[in-house]
Amino acid sequence: MGRYEELQVYKIAFELACSIHEHSKSFPKFEQYSLTDQLRRSSRSICANVVEGYRKRIYPKHFISKLSDADGENTETILWLDFAKHFGYLDEN
């Protein structure tokens, strides 16, 4: 296998985190240390866990654990996006 940057899952997760960062700039200032921060951190953590898992791929249990962590962060990101949509900070797109 090549570099982690070549992984499709990494590319998608990285683009998601960058998009979330850009869109969350328009959130209200009072959300800066709550919703905005949580959303940015969880979306970036997806990428981080994929990369960590990739580096540890020779250890199957560790690899699976990191991918499971990435999936958990992805689910958390979806929850924060649901809150942002509910409060009108994001539209359905």
Secondary structure, DSSP 4 states (H G I P E B T S, - for coil): ---GGG-HHHHHHHHHHHHHHHHHTTS-GGGIIIIIHHHHHHHHHHHHHHHHHHHTTTSHHHHHHHHHHHHHHHHHHHHHHHHHHHTTSS---
